[in-house]
Amino acid sequence: MPTPELVIASANPDKVAEIGIVLEKLAILIPRPEGMPDVVEDGDDLEDNARLKAAAVCEFAGKSAVADDTGLEIDALNGAPGVHSARFAGSDATYQQNVEKVLTELDGVPIGQRTARFKTVAIVRYPDGKELIAKGTVEGHIAQSPSGERGFGYDPIFVPVEGDGSTFAQMGKEKHRFSHRGRAFRNLGYILASN
Ligand code: IMP
């Protein structure tokens, strides 16, 4: 079976790089078309937002498209920032501002109550309206302070349970072995291969 070609909805180079590594031999990723307007991500949850992006890019490009949406759920913050992870500290917030807001809100919360998880939903949308969906989750906790220079977003403060106590930002490619995005896109790769 030929390797499927998918237009990737994300314009975030950090995410595109990670998805490219995980889907390396499973799909050929085509960049999102130049000039495509931003998709308003006003869905109620990650799945809604991934679907909005996949459908919009598929329609604009006239080709099969893949989109994902990710959220960080922190138990002590009742699941926030969740679907609002990109703009937790404001609509134009930087990664660092979002990290600082999480640490401020968790000030004084002991390590045992800093449990959290990343969730990713990935959706492939075909021009005939057919859809494939895959999900990935990683459990962990929020560190007391940032560590590490790699990765992006909340990686400097997220410590996965499966690791050795390092944050995602202290890891190289091993992040993808148990990350939310690694799991979601490996699942998607298997589903693509069997369709
Ligand atoms: P998005 O909706 O998938 O673009 O993700 C929303 C926000 O979650 C991003 O702007 C990042 O701040 C954060 N995020 C997404 N994926 C990761 C990750 O793998 N590590 C750390 N933060 C992430």
Residues whose N, C-alpha, C, O or C-beta is under 5 A from the ligand:
A	BS01	IMP	D68 D69 T70 S85 A86 F152 G153 Y154 D155
